Amino acid sequence: MMFDGIDLLAVLAAAVASFATGAAWYAVLGRVWMRAARLSEADTRPRPFLFIASFACQLVMALIFAGIIYHAGPMTVSNGILSAVLVWTGFLATTLIVNHRFQVASWALTVIDGGHWLAVLVIQGVVLGLLG
């Protein structure tokens, strides 16, 4: 299924893959992340709506990211990874650094969250490059 050159099934696959990547990332780094974010177990108890909203955001991100890759050149794995690194460096890393510094958050939180978003974009870039 295509939408102006963007394969919507590839977008869905990229969203699922990046959501799973985030789950794995925070499963491994959850305790360290909670300390860095100054959160307790009670603060982070699972809430179904939060997961639904998170997946919806991953879906929007994958769709927009597919459009970025598509307009930057052919939909390939290498273009997906290059686009991921550029988008992460120019928009996500810079935003996290500014927000966390104003929130007086630890650099550990910035590194953990920043690494997560880099992994999300790289996974989306690879999936979109392979399937899109």
C-alpha positions in Angstrom: 0.0 0.0 0.0 1.6 3.3 -1.1 0.9 6.9 -0.2 2.7 9.3 -2.6 5.7 7.0 -2.8 5.7 5.9 0.8 4.8 2.3 1.7 2.4 2.4 4.6 3.1 -1.2 5.5 6.8 -0.3 5.8 5.8 2.6 8.0 3.8 0.3 10.3 6.7 -2.2 10.4 9.1 0.7 11.3 6.8 1.9 14.1 6.4 -1.7 15.5 10.2 -2.2 15.3 11.0 1.1 17.0 8.4 0.6 19.7 10.0 -2.8 20.5 13.4 -1.2 20.4 12.3 1.3 23.0 10.8 -1.4 25.2 14.1 -3.3 25.1 16.2 -0.2 25.7 14.3 0.8 28.8 14.0 -2.9 30.0 17.8 -2.9 30.1 18.3 0.7 31.3 15.1 1.2 33.3 16.6 1.3 36.8 19.4 3.6 35.7 16.9 5.8 33.8 14.6 6.0 36.9 17.5 7.2 39.0 18.7 9.7 36.4 15.1 11.0 36.0 14.6 11.1 39.8 11.5 8.8 39.5 10.2 6.1 41.8 8.7 2.7 41.0 5.2 4.3 41.7 5.9 7.1 39.2 6.7 4.6 36.4 4.0 2.0 36.9 2.6 0.9 33.5 -0.5 2.7 32.2 -2.2 1.3 29.1 -3.0 4.7 27.6 0.6 5.8 27.9 1.7 2.8 25.8 -1.1 3.4 23.2 -0.1 7.1 22.9 3.6 6.1 22.7 2.9 3.7 19.8 0.7 6.3 18.0 3.6 8.8 18.3 6.0 6.1 16.9 3.6 5.7 14.0 3.5 9.4 13.2 7.3 9.6 13.6 7.8 6.7 11.1 5.4 8.2 8.6 7.1 11.6 8.7 10.5 10.1 8.7 9.6 8.0 5.7 8.7 11.3 3.9 12.0 12.8 4.9 14.0 9.8 3.6 11.8 9.6 0.4 12.4 13.3 -0.4 16.1 13.1 0.4 16.8 10.4 -2.2 16.1 6.7 -2.9 14.6 4.7 0.0 17.7 2.6 0.9 19.1 1.3 4.2 22.1 3.7 3.9 19.9 6.7 3.2 17.7 5.6 6.2 20.7 5.4 8.5 22.2 8.7 7.2 18.8 10.5 7.6 18.5 9.0 11.1 21.8 10.4 12.2 21.2 13.8 10.7 17.7 14.1 12.1 18.8 12.9 15.5 21.8 15.3 15.6 20.0 18.3 14.3 16.7 18.0 16.1 16.4 15.3 18.8 19.8 15.5 20.5 19.8 19.3 20.5 16.3 19.4 21.9 17.1 17.0 24.7 20.2 18.8 25.7 18.4 22.2 25.9 15.3 20.8 27.7 17.4 18.7 30.2 19.7 21.6 31.0 16.8 23.9 31.7 15.2 21.1 33.8 18.5 20.7 35.7 18.4 17.0 34.7 21.4 14.8 34.8 23.6 14.2 31.8 23.0 10.5 32.4 19.3 11.1 31.6 20.2 13.0 28.4 22.5 10.2 27.3 20.0 7.4 28.0 17.1 9.2 26.4 19.2 10.5 23.5 20.5 7.0 22.9 17.0 5.7 22.8 15.9 8.2 20.2 19.0 7.5 18.1 18.2 3.8 18.2 14.6 4.5 17.3 15.5 6.5 14.3 18.2 4.1 13.1 15.8 1.1 13.4 13.1 3.1 11.5 15.7 4.1 8.9 16.8 0.5 8.4 13.2 -0.9 8.2 12.0 1.8 5.9 15.1 1.3 3.7 14.6 -2.4 3.5 10.8 -2.4 3.0 10.0 1.1 1.7 
